Amino acid sequence: MTQSPAIPLPPPKERRRLREAASLTRAQLASRVGVTSETVRAWETGRSTPRGRKGEKYAKLLVALDDEAGMTPLQDGAADSDDPEPAPGAAASHRAARARRKTAATDRKRPAAKDRGRGPVTVPDRSRTPAPHGHRVILTERPRTKPPYRPEDAIAALTPDQAFDALYAFCAPALVRQAYLLTGRREVARESVERAFQIAWQRWPEVARDRDPAGWVRAMAYECALSPWHRFRPRYRHPEPPPPDAFDRALMDTLLKLPPSYRRTLVLHDGVGLGLPETAAETEASTRAAVNRLAHAREAVAERLPELADPETLHWRLVELASTERLRAAKPLVVRKGGERRARFWTRAAIAFTVVLIGTTALTVRTAPTRYEPPVPAGETVQGVPPPVAPGPLSESERDLRAKLRKEEQKGPDRLLPQPR
């Protein structure tokens, strides 16, 4: 049975503030604690509570970050004005940290008299320089009161190209490995991720304002990877080389035998580390359906590979299987330019089809008849007409008359000419 960490934890908002004050990303903090970035997100949003050894390690790390933040002058005002009320068990530690920060603020060297009364100090514009992941470019001096966090602040100082490249560089390598677990094909995994980012670039205003751009792209990449149209491609009919390790081959075969919905749920929950509500939302299912899919998928894997009955062991085994292939994603510039070429091609194709349709319609209107012409009725049989009678044999007198006519035809009478008067 898991136990809560002995060191009291600050509230979820304070955990996030401490991480951002230390300029750490969720992935960096997760690597220090030994968990996934999604688990850190759940701890910072309050959806789950750190427990066990990981929770104790996380609490110690937060205390260390709090001590470092006490020596940083940029966070004194924010800590005194906007920090929420600490938990009852953490009141003493927070009061001590707050006292240390006040002492450090008092001991700091005060500005000279000639520098007092001036406005906020500005720094050169860095909008054209991509900021490293997890850092925000500050264009003015940080205010003494902590402003409300907005998701668009992280990309406010970046151009769309730079923001897209930063998102691609952060998400694409992991997404290619996850798509490989879903399909078992390296080329399909790379193409699916590239296609997902091309769609994201076409709809960048929507993706940039989304609360979870990485989740948006991940859902699109999974849809492309699990598309049933891949089976009609010629290269899909030829199998790719399996993993070299026998255990990895068995695990990959077990994953590919699962239904696509079960496989996707297993990869999201046990591979990526999403919670059940997030997994259900991303797979467009209810939480109960996601639980049933996950349970059946784990049973199928444990039935064939009993060593992976433990979810934690299964998680690390999935990570190792995806990491041994050394799948590389294309450069962000190549993906972005490829998406733009694809969009231009389909735009021109739509314009050409529209022009052909308009031309065909104009030709039809030009050559169509302008008045009504009734159709010619079909012939009808007339009743009551006697059938034609064939001529019979000639009589003797008729034969004589015929002979006479034939003789007169050769000679004939003299031609009559009019005489003048």
MARKOL-603370 format. One record per residue (C-alpha): residue number from 1; residue in one letter; y, z, x. Coordinates in steps of 0.1 Angstrom, whole numbers, always signed. Example, Ala and Ser with C-alpha at 12.3 -4.5 7.8 and 13.67 -1.06 7.14 Angstrom:
2
k: 1&r: A&c2: -45&c3: +78&c1: +123
k: 2&r: S&c2: -11&c3: +71&c1: +137
This chain:
421
k: 1&r: M&c2: +0&c3: +0&c1: +0
k: 2&r: T&c2: +33&c3: -10&c1: +14
k: 3&r: Q&c2: +61&c3: +15&c1: +20
k: 4&r: S&c2: +98&c3: +11&c1: +22
k: 5&r: P&c2: +114&c3: +12&c1: +56
k: 6&r: A&c2: +124&c3: +47&c1: +69
k: 7&r: I&c2: +159&c3: +34&c1: +78
k: 8&r: P&c2: +180&c3: +31&c1: +46
k: 9&r: L&c2: +190&c3: -5&c1: +38
k: 10&r: P&c2: +226&c3: -15&c1: +27
k: 11&r: P&c2: +231&c3: -34&c1: -5
k: 12&r: P&c2: +222&c3: -71&c1: -7
k: 13&r: K&c2: +258&c3: -83&c1: -4
k: 14&r: E&c2: +263&c3: -61&c1: +27
k: 15&r: R&c2: +232&c3: -75&c1: +43
k: 16&r: R&c2: +246&c3: -110&c1: +39
k: 17&r: R&c2: +280&c3: -100&c1: +52
k: 18&r: L&c2: +265&c3: -84&c1: +83
k: 19&r: R&c2: +246&c3: -116&c1: +90
k: 20&r: E&c2: +276&c3: -138&c1: +86
k: 21&r: A&c2: +298&c3: -115&c1: +106
k: 22&r: A&c2: +273&c3: -119&c1: +135
k: 23&r: S&c2: +274&c3: -157&c1: +131
k: 24&r: L&c2: +237&c3: -159&c1: +124
k: 25&r: T&c2: +219&c3: -184&c1: +101
k: 26&r: R&c2: +191&c3: -173&c1: +78
k: 27&r: A&c2: +166&c3: -192&c1: +101
k: 28&r: Q&c2: +178&c3: -173&c1: +132
k: 29&r: L&c2: +176&c3: -140&c1: +115
k: 30&r: A&c2: +142&c3: -148&c1: +100
k: 31&r: S&c2: +129&c3: -158&c1: +135
k: 32&r: R&c2: +140&c3: -124&c1: +148
k: 33&r: V&c2: +123&c3: -105&c1: +120
k: 34&r: G&c2: +92&c3: -127&c1: +118
k: 35&r: V&c2: +96&c3: -140&c1: +83
k: 36&r: T&c2: +108&c3: -173&c1: +66
k: 37&r: S&c2: +143&c3: -181&c1: +58
k: 38&r: E&c2: +135&c3: -181&c1: +21
k: 39&r: T&c2: +124&c3: -145&c1: +24
k: 40&r: V&c2: +157&c3: -136&c1: +40
k: 41&r: R&c2: +175&c3: -153&c1: +12
k: 42&r: A&c2: +155&c3: -133&c1: -14
k: 43&r: W&c2: +165&c3: -101&c1: +5
k: 44&r: E&c2: +201&c3: -110&c1: +6
k: 45&r: T&c2: +203&c3: -120&c1: -31
k: 46&r: G&c2: +184&c3: -89&c1: -43
k: 47&r: R&c2: +154&c3: -107&c1: -57
k: 48&r: S&c2: +130&c3: -88&c1: -35
k: 49&r: T&c2: +131&c3: -56&c1: -14
k: 50&r: P&c2: +121&c3: -55&c1: +23
k: 51&r: R&c2: +89&c3: -34&c1: +27
k: 52&r: G&c2: +64&c3: -26&c1: +54
k: 53&r: R&c2: +69&c3: -33&c1: +91
k: 54&r: K&c2: +90&c3: -64&c1: +84
k: 55&r: G&c2: +113&c3: -43&c1: +62
k: 56&r: E&c2: +117&c3: -17&c1: +89
k: 57&r: K&c2: +124&c3: -43&c1: +116
k: 58&r: Y&c2: +149&c3: -59&c1: +92
k: 59&r: A&c2: +166&c3: -25&c1: +87
k: 60&r: K&c2: +169&c3: -19&c1: +124
k: 61&r: L&c2: +184&c3: -53&c1: +130
k: 62&r: L&c2: +210&c3: -47&c1: +103
k: 63&r: V&c2: +219&c3: -14&c1: +119
k: 64&r: A&c2: +224&c3: -32&c1: +152
k: 65&r: L&c2: +245&c3: -59&c1: +136
k: 66&r: D&c2: +266&c3: -32&c1: +119
k: 67&r: D&c2: +272&c3: -15&c1: +153
k: 68&r: E&c2: +283&c3: -49&c1: +167
k: 69&r: A&c2: +305&c3: -55&c1: +137
k: 70&r: G&c2: +322&c3: -21&c1: +143
k: 71&r: M&c2: +335&c3: -35&c1: +176
k: 72&r: T&c2: +348&c3: -68&c1: +160
k: 73&r: P&c2: +385&c3: -65&c1: +149
k: 74&r: L&c2: +382&c3: -94&c1: +124
k: 75&r: Q&c2: +361&c3: -74&c1: +100
k: 76&r: D&c2: +379&c3: -41&c1: +98
k: 77&r: G&c2: +400&c3: -50&c1: +68
k: 78&r: A&c2: +372&c3: -67&c1: +50
k: 79&r: A&c2: +349&c3: -38&c1: +54
k: 80&r: D&c2: +375&c3: -13&c1: +41
k: 81&r: S&c2: +386&c3: -34&c1: +11
k: 82&r: D&c2: +357&c3: -55&c1: -3
k: 83&r: D&c2: +325&c3: -37&c1: +7
k: 84&r: P&c2: +306&c3: -25&c1: -23
k: 85&r: E&c2: +296&c3: +11&c1: -27
k: 86&r: P&c2: +266&c3: +18&c1: -5
k: 87&r: A&c2: +233&c3: +32&c1: -18
k: 88&r: P&c2: +230&c3: +70&c1: -20
k: 89&r: G&c2: +205&c3: +70&c1: +8
k: 90&r: A&c2: +227&c3: +49&c1: +31
k: 91&r: A&c2: +260&c3: +67&c1: +24
k: 92&r: A&c2: +260&c3: +88&c1: +56
k: 93&r: S&c2: +253&c3: +58&c1: +79
k: 94&r: H&c2: +280&c3: +37&c1: +62
k: 95&r: R&c2: +305&c3: +65&c1: +65
k: 96&r: A&c2: +297&c3: +69&c1: +102
k: 97&r: A&c2: +300&c3: +31&c1: +108
k: 98&r: R&c2: +333&c3: +31&c1: +89
k: 99&r: A&c2: +346&c3: +59&c1: +111
k: 100&r: R&c2: +336&c3: +40&c1: +142
k: 101&r: R&c2: +354&c3: +9&c1: +130
k: 102&r: K&c2: +386&c3: +29&c1: +122
k: 103&r: T&c2: +384&c3: +45&c1: +157
k: 104&r: A&c2: +380&c3: +11&c1: +174
k: 105&r: A&c2: +409&c3: -3&c1: +153
k: 106&r: T&c2: +431&c3: +26&c1: +164
k: 107&r: D&c2: +423&c3: +22&c1: +201
k: 108&r: R&c2: +431&c3: -15&c1: +201
k: 109&r: K&c2: +462&c3: -26&c1: +218
k: 110&r: R&c2: +490&c3: -32&c1: +193
k: 111&r: P&c2: +509&c3: -65&c1: +195
k: 112&r: A&c2: +542&c3: -67&c1: +212
k: 113&r: A&c2: +574&c3: -62&c1: +192
k: 114&r: K&c2: +584&c3: -98&c1: +197
k: 115&r: D&c2: +551&c3: -109&c1: +181
k: 116&r: R&c2: +555&c3: -87&c1: +150
k: 117&r: G&c2: +565&c3: -102&c1: +117
k: 118&r: R&c2: +552&c3: -137&c1: +125
k: 119&r: G&c2: +531&c3: -156&c1: +100
k: 120&r: P&c2: +494&c3: -165&c1: +104
k: 121&r: V&c2: +485&c3: -181&c1: +138
k: 122&r: T&c2: +471&c3: -216&c1: +133
k: 123&r: V&c2: +446&c3: -234&c1: +155
k: 124&r: P&c2: +442&c3: -271&c1: +162
k: 125&r: D&c2: +425&c3: -291&c1: +134
k: 126&r: R&c2: +388&c3: -294&c1: +141
k: 127&r: S&c2: +379&c3: -314&c1: +111
k: 128&r: R&c2: +366&c3: -343&c1: +132
k: 129&r: T&c2: +344&c3: -321&c1: +154
k: 130&r: P&c2: +311&c3: -311&c1: +138
k: 131&r: A&c2: +307&c3: -274&c1: +136
k: 132&r: P&c2: +274&c3: -259&c1: +146
k: 133&r: H&c2: +250&c3: -249&c1: +119
k: 134&r: G&c2: +257&c3: -215&c1: +105
k: 135&r: H&c2: +294&c3: -214&c1: +116
k: 136&r: R&c2: +325&c3: -223&c1: +96
k: 137&r: V&c2: +356&c3: -238&c1: +111
k: 138&r: I&c2: +386&c3: -215&c1: +105
k: 139&r: L&c2: +419&c3: -234&c1: +102
k: 140&r: T&c2: +440&c3: -203&c1: +99
k: 141&r: E&c2: +438&c3: -167&c1: +110
k: 142&r: R&c2: +412&c3: -148&c1: +90
k: 143&r: P&c2: +429&c3: -127&c1: +63
k: 144&r: R&c2: +425&c3: -89&c1: +62
k: 145&r: T&c2: +409&c3: -90&c1: +28
k: 146&r: K&c2: +375&c3: -108&c1: +25
k: 147&r: P&c2: +379&c3: -139&c1: +3
k: 148&r: P&c2: +353&c3: -147&c1: -23
k: 149&r: Y&c2: +325&c3: -169&c1: -9
k: 150&r: R&c2: +323&c3: -204&c1: -22
k: 151&r: P&c2: +294&c3: -228&c1: -13
k: 152&r: E&c2: +318&c3: -257&c1: -5
k: 153&r: D&c2: +335&c3: -236&c1: +22
k: 154&r: A&c2: +307&c3: -244&c1: +47
k: 155&r: I&c2: +315&c3: -282&c1: +45
k: 156&r: A&c2: +352&c3: -280&c1: +38
k: 157&r: A&c2: +362&c3: -287&c1: +74
k: 158&r: L&c2: +336&c3: -315&c1: +78
k: 159&r: T&c2: +338&c3: -352&c1: +69
k: 160&r: P&c2: +310&c3: -365&c1: +45
k: 161&r: D&c2: +293&c3: -382&c1: +75
k: 162&r: Q&c2: +293&c3: -351&c1: +96
k: 163&r: A&c2: +281&c3: -329&c1: +67
k: 164&r: F&c2: +253&c3: -353&c1: +59
k: 165&r: D&c2: +243&c3: -355&c1: +96
k: 166&r: A&c2: +243&c3: -317&c1: +98
k: 167&r: L&c2: +221&c3: -313&c1: +67
k: 168&r: Y&c2: +197&c3: -340&c1: +79
k: 169&r: A&c2: +194&c3: -325&c1: +114
k: 170&r: F&c2: +186&c3: -291&c1: +99
k: 171&r: C&c2: +162&c3: -301&c1: +71
k: 172&r: A&c2: +145&c3: -334&c1: +81
k: 173&r: P&c2: +121&c3: -321&c1: +108
k: 174&r: A&c2: +107&c3: -294&c1: +85
k: 175&r: L&c2: +106&c3: -317&c1: +55
k: 176&r: V&c2: +85&c3: -343&c1: +74
k: 177&r: R&c2: +60&c3: -317&c1: +83
k: 178&r: Q&c2: +58&c3: -305&c1: +47
k: 179&r: A&c2: +55&c3: -340&c1: +34
k: 180&r: Y&c2: +26&c3: -345&c1: +58
k: 181&r: L&c2: +8&c3: -315&c1: +42
k: 182&r: L&c2: +13&c3: -331&c1: +8
k: 183&r: T&c2: +1&c3: -366&c1: +17
k: 184&r: G&c2: -20&c3: -363&c1: +49
k: 185&r: R&c2: -2&c3: -395&c1: +61
k: 186&r: R&c2: +24&c3: -395&c1: +89
k: 187&r: E&c2: +41&c3: -427&c1: +80
k: 188&r: V&c2: +43&c3: -419&c1: +43
k: 189&r: A&c2: +58&c3: -385&c1: +52
k: 190&r: R&c2: +85&c3: -400&c1: +73
k: 191&r: E&c2: +94&c3: -427&c1: +48
k: 192&r: S&c2: +95&c3: -402&c1: +19
k: 193&r: V&c2: +119&c3: -379&c1: +38
k: 194&r: E&c2: +141&c3: -409&c1: +48
k: 195&r: R&c2: +141&c3: -422&c1: +12
k: 196&r: A&c2: +151&c3: -388&c1: -1
k: 197&r: F&c2: +180&c3: -385&c1: +23
k: 198&r: Q&c2: +191&c3: -421&c1: +15
k: 199&r: I&c2: +192&c3: -411&c1: -22
k: 200&r: A&c2: +211&c3: -380&c1: -13
k: 201&r: W&c2: +237&c3: -400&c1: +7
k: 202&r: Q&c2: +242&c3: -423&c1: -23
k: 203&r: R&c2: +248&c3: -393&c1: -45
k: 204&r: W&c2: +265&c3: -372&c1: -18
k: 205&r: P&c2: +294&c3: -358&c1: -40
k: 206&r: E&c2: +267&c3: -342&c1: -63
k: 207&r: V&c2: +246&c3: -330&c1: -34
k: 208&r: A&c2: +275&c3: -316&c1: -14
k: 209&r: R&c2: +285&c3: -294&c1: -44
k: 210&r: D&c2: +250&c3: -283&c1: -52
k: 211&r: R&c2: +243&c3: -246&c1: -46
k: 212&r: D&c2: +212&c3: -255&c1: -25
k: 213&r: P&c2: +215&c3: -289&c1: -9
k: 214&r: A&c2: +184&c3: -284&c1: +11
k: 215&r: G&c2: +164&c3: -276&c1: -21
k: 216&r: W&c2: +178&c3: -307&c1: -37
k: 217&r: V&c2: +166&c3: -329&c1: -9
k: 218&r: R&c2: +133&c3: -311&c1: -6
k: 219&r: A&c2: +125&c3: -318&c1: -43
k: 220&r: M&c2: +134&c3: -354&c1: -39
k: 221&r: A&c2: +113&c3: -358&c1: -8
k: 222&r: Y&c2: +83&c3: -342&c1: -26
k: 223&r: E&c2: +87&c3: -366&c1: -55
k: 224&r: C&c2: +88&c3: -396&c1: -31
k: 225&r: A&c2: +58&c3: -383&c1: -12
k: 226&r: L&c2: +36&c3: -377&c1: -43
k: 227&r: S&c2: +46&c3: -410&c1: -60
k: 228&r: P&c2: +15&c3: -427&c1: -75
k: 229&r: W&c2: +29&c3: -461&c1: -64
k: 230&r: H&c2: +18&c3: -455&c1: -28
k: 231&r: R&c2: -18&c3: -464&c1: -37
k: 232&r: F&c2: -8&c3: -500&c1: -43
k: 233&r: R&c2: +6&c3: -504&c1: -8
k: 234&r: P&c2: -17&c3: -524&c1: +16
k: 235&r: R&c2: -13&c3: -498&c1: +44
k: 236&r: Y&c2: -23&c3: -470&c1: +21
k: 237&r: R&c2: -58&c3: -485&c1: +18
k: 238&r: H&c2: -65&c3: -479&c1: +54
k: 239&r: P&c2: -70&c3: -442&c1: +64
k: 240&r: E&c2: -50&c3: -427&c1: +93
k: 241&r: P&c2: -66&c3: -408&c1: +122
k: 242&r: P&c2: -74&c3: -373&c1: +111
k: 243&r: P&c2: -63&c3: -342&c1: +130
k: 244&r: P&c2: -82&c3: -336&c1: +162
k: 245&r: D&c2: -93&c3: -301&c1: +154
k: 246&r: A&c2: -123&c3: -297&c1: +131
k: 247&r: F&c2: -108&c3: -267&c1: +113
k: 248&r: D&c2: -75&c3: -286&c1: +107
k: 249&r: R&c2: -95&c3: -316&c1: +93
k: 250&r: A&c2: -113&c3: -293&c1: +69
k: 251&r: L&c2: -81&c3: -277&c1: +58
k: 252&r: M&c2: -64&c3: -311&c1: +53
k: 253&r: D&c2: -93&c3: -324&c1: +33
k: 254&r: T&c2: -92&c3: -294&c1: +11
k: 255&r: L&c2: -55&c3: -298&c1: +5
k: 256&r: L&c2: -59&c3: -335&c1: -4
k: 257&r: K&c2: -86&c3: -327&c1: -29
k: 258&r: L&c2: -63&c3: -304&c1: -49
k: 259&r: P&c2: -43&c3: -319&c1: -78
k: 260&r: P&c2: -8&c3: -329&c1: -67
k: 261&r: S&c2: +8&c3: -301&c1: -88
k: 262&r: Y&c2: -15&c3: -275&c1: -73
k: 263&r: R&c2: -9&c3: -289&c1: -38
k: 264&r: R&c2: +28&c3: -288&c1: -42
k: 265&r: T&c2: +28&c3: -253&c1: -55
k: 266&r: L&c2: +7&c3: -241&c1: -26
k: 267&r: V&c2: +29&c3: -257&c1: +0
k: 268&r: L&c2: +61&c3: -244&c1: -15
k: 269&r: H&c2: +49&c3: -208&c1: -20
k: 270&r: D&c2: +25&c3: -203&c1: +9
k: 271&r: G&c2: +38&c3: -229&c1: +33
k: 272&r: V&c2: +76&c3: -228&c1: +28
k: 273&r: G&c2: +78&c3: -193&c1: +16
k: 274&r: L&c2: +96&c3: -197&c1: -17
k: 275&r: G&c2: +92&c3: -171&c1: -44
k: 276&r: L&c2: +74&c3: -177&c1: -76
k: 277&r: P&c2: +105&c3: -182&c1: -98
k: 278&r: E&c2: +119&c3: -207&c1: -72
k: 279&r: T&c2: +86&c3: -225&c1: -70
k: 280&r: A&c2: +83&c3: -228&c1: -107
k: 281&r: A&c2: +118&c3: -241&c1: -110
k: 282&r: E&c2: +113&c3: -267&c1: -83
k: 283&r: T&c2: +80&c3: -279&c1: -98
k: 284&r: E&c2: +95&c3: -279&c1: -133
k: 285&r: A&c2: +70&c3: -255&c1: -147
k: 286&r: S&c2: +70&c3: -220&c1: -161
k: 287&r: T&c2: +64&c3: -190&c1: -139
k: 288&r: R&c2: +31&c3: -183&c1: -156
k: 289&r: A&c2: +20&c3: -219&c1: -149
k: 290&r: A&c2: +31&c3: -217&c1: -113
k: 291&r: V&c2: +10&c3: -184&c1: -109
k: 292&r: N&c2: -21&c3: -201&c1: -124
k: 293&r: R&c2: -17&c3: -232&c1: -101
k: 294&r: L&c2: -12&c3: -210&c1: -71
k: 295&r: A&c2: -43&c3: -189&c1: -79
k: 296&r: H&c2: -65&c3: -219&c1: -85
k: 297&r: A&c2: -53&c3: -235&c1: -53
k: 298&r: R&c2: -60&c3: -204&c1: -32
k: 299&r: E&c2: -94&c3: -201&c1: -48
k: 300&r: A&c2: -102&c3: -237&c1: -39
k: 301&r: V&c2: -91&c3: -232&c1: -3
k: 302&r: A&c2: -109&c3: -199&c1: +1
k: 303&r: E&c2: -141&c3: -213&c1: -14
k: 304&r: R&c2: -143&c3: -239&c1: +13
k: 305&r: L&c2: -126&c3: -220&c1: +41
k: 306&r: P&c2: -132&c3: -182&c1: +36
k: 307&r: E&c2: -111&c3: -175&c1: +67
k: 308&r: L&c2: -80&c3: -184&c1: +47
k: 309&r: A&c2: -85&c3: -160&c1: +18
k: 310&r: D&c2: -56&c3: -139&c1: +30
k: 311&r: P&c2: -22&c3: -155&c1: +19
k: 312&r: E&c2: -5&c3: -145&c1: +52
k: 313&r: T&c2: -32&c3: -162&c1: +73
k: 314&r: L&c2: -30&c3: -193&c1: +51
k: 315&r: H&c2: +7&c3: -194&c1: +56
k: 316&r: W&c2: +5&c3: -194&c1: +94
k: 317&r: R&c2: -24&c3: -218&c1: +93
k: 318&r: L&c2: -4&c3: -243&c1: +73
k: 319&r: V&c2: +25&c3: -239&c1: +97
k: 320&r: E&c2: +2&c3: -246&c1: +126
k: 321&r: L&c2: -14&c3: -276&c1: +109
k: 322&r: A&c2: +20&c3: -292&c1: +102
k: 323&r: S&c2: +33&c3: -284&c1: +137
k: 324&r: T&c2: +4&c3: -298&c1: +157
k: 325&r: E&c2: +12&c3: -334&c1: +147
k: 326&r: R&c2: +46&c3: -335&c1: +164
k: 327&r: L&c2: +61&c3: -356&c1: +136
k: 328&r: R&c2: +96&c3: -369&c1: +144
k: 329&r: A&c2: +123&c3: -379&c1: +120
k: 330&r: A&c2: +146&c3: -408&c1: +125
k: 331&r: K&c2: +182&c3: -403&c1: +136
k: 332&r: P&c2: +207&c3: -394&c1: +109
k: 333&r: L&c2: +228&c3: -424&c1: +117
k: 334&r: V&c2: +198&c3: -447&c1: +112
k: 335&r: V&c2: +189&c3: -432&c1: +79
k: 336&r: R&c2: +225&c3: -433&c1: +66
k: 337&r: K&c2: +230&c3: -469&c1: +77
k: 338&r: G&c2: +196&c3: -478&c1: +62
k: 339&r: G&c2: +206&c3: -463&c1: +29
k: 340&r: E&c2: +239&c3: -482&c1: +29
k: 341&r: R&c2: +221&c3: -515&c1: +36
k: 342&r: R&c2: +196&c3: -508&c1: +9
k: 343&r: A&c2: +224&c3: -500&c1: -16
k: 344&r: R&c2: +243&c3: -532&c1: -6
k: 345&r: F&c2: +211&c3: -553&c1: -10
k: 346&r: W&c2: +204&c3: -540&c1: -45
k: 347&r: T&c2: +241&c3: -544&c1: -55
k: 348&r: R&c2: +241&c3: -580&c1: -44
k: 349&r: A&c2: +208&c3: -586&c1: -61
k: 350&r: A&c2: +222&c3: -572&c1: -94
k: 351&r: I&c2: +253&c3: -593&c1: -90
k: 352&r: A&c2: +232&c3: -625&c1: -84
k: 353&r: F&c2: +210&c3: -617&c1: -114
k: 354&r: T&c2: +241&c3: -612&c1: -136
k: 355&r: V&c2: +256&c3: -645&c1: -124
k: 356&r: V&c2: +223&c3: -664&c1: -131
k: 357&r: L&c2: +221&c3: -648&c1: -165
k: 358&r: I&c2: +257&c3: -658&c1: -173
k: 359&r: G&c2: +251&c3: -694&c1: -161
k: 360&r: T&c2: +219&c3: -697&c1: -182
k: 361&r: T&c2: +238&c3: -684&c1: -212
k: 362&r: A&c2: +267&c3: -709&c1: -207
k: 363&r: L&c2: +242&c3: -738&c1: -202
k: 364&r: T&c2: +224&c3: -729&c1: -234
k: 365&r: V&c2: +257&c3: -727&c1: -254
k: 366&r: R&c2: +268&c3: -761&c1: -239
k: 367&r: T&c2: +236&c3: -780&c1: -247
k: 368&r: A&c2: +229&c3: -764&c1: -281
k: 369&r: P&c2: +234&c3: -787&c1: -312
k: 370&r: T&c2: +267&c3: -782&c1: -331
k: 371&r: R&c2: +255&c3: -792&c1: -366
k: 372&r: Y&c2: +224&c3: -787&c1: -386
k: 373&r: E&c2: +198&c3: -815&c1: -385
k: 374&r: P&c2: +171&c3: -811&c1: -411
k: 375&r: P&c2: +136&c3: -818&c1: -398
k: 376&r: V&c2: +117&c3: -849&c1: -407
k: 377&r: P&c2: +91&c3: -840&c1: -433
k: 378&r: A&c2: +55&c3: -848&c1: -427
k: 379&r: G&c2: +40&c3: -879&c1: -444
k: 380&r: E&c2: +23&c3: -877&c1: -478
k: 381&r: T&c2: -5&c3: -897&c1: -494
k: 382&r: V&c2: +6&c3: -919&c1: -524
k: 383&r: Q&c2: -19&c3: -919&c1: -552
k: 384&r: G&c2: -27&c3: -949&c1: -575
k: 385&r: V&c2: -22&c3: -978&c1: -551
k: 386&r: P&c2: -52&c3: -1002&c1: -551
k: 387&r: P&c2: -68&c3: -1009&c1: -518
k: 388&r: P&c2: -60&c3: -1042&c1: -501
k: 389&r: V&c2: -86&c3: -1069&c1: -509
k: 390&r: A&c2: -99&c3: -1091&c1: -480
k: 391&r: P&c2: -98&c3: -1129&c1: -486
k: 392&r: G&c2: -131&c3: -1144&c1: -497
k: 393&r: P&c2: -145&c3: -1179&c1: -487
k: 394&r: L&c2: -124&c3: -1210&c1: -495
k: 395&r: S&c2: -133&c3: -1234&c1: -522
k: 396&r: E&c2: -138&c3: -1272&c1: -516
k: 397&r: S&c2: -103&c3: -1280&c1: -529
k: 398&r: E&c2: -87&c3: -1253&c1: -507
k: 399&r: R&c2: -104&c3: -1266&c1: -476
k: 400&r: D&c2: -91&c3: -1302&c1: -484
k: 401&r: L&c2: -56&c3: -1288&c1: -489
k: 402&r: R&c2: -58&c3: -1270&c1: -456
k: 403&r: A&c2: -69&c3: -1301&c1: -437
k: 404&r: K&c2: -41&c3: -1321&c1: -453
k: 405&r: L&c2: -15&c3: -1296&c1: -444
k: 406&r: R&c2: -27&c3: -1295&c1: -408
k: 407&r: K&c2: -24&c3: -1333&c1: -405
k: 408&r: E&c2: +10&c3: -1334&c1: -420
k: 409&r: E&c2: +22&c3: -1307&c1: -397
k: 410&r: Q&c2: +16&c3: -1329&c1: -366
k: 411&r: K&c2: +34&c3: -1360&c1: -378
k: 412&r: G&c2: +57&c3: -1347&c1: -405
k: 413&r: P&c2: +84&c3: -1366&c1: -424
k: 414&r: D&c2: +115&c3: -1381&c1: -406
k: 415&r: R&c2: +143&c3: -1358&c1: -401
k: 416&r: L&c2: +171&c3: -1362&c1: -425
k: 417&r: L&c2: +205&c3: -1367&c1: -410
k: 418&r: P&c2: +238&c3: -1365&c1: -430
k: 419&r: Q&c2: +255&c3: -1399&c1: -432
k: 420&r: P&c2: +293&c3: -1401&c1: -429
k: 421&r: R&c2: +312&c3: -1414&c1: -459
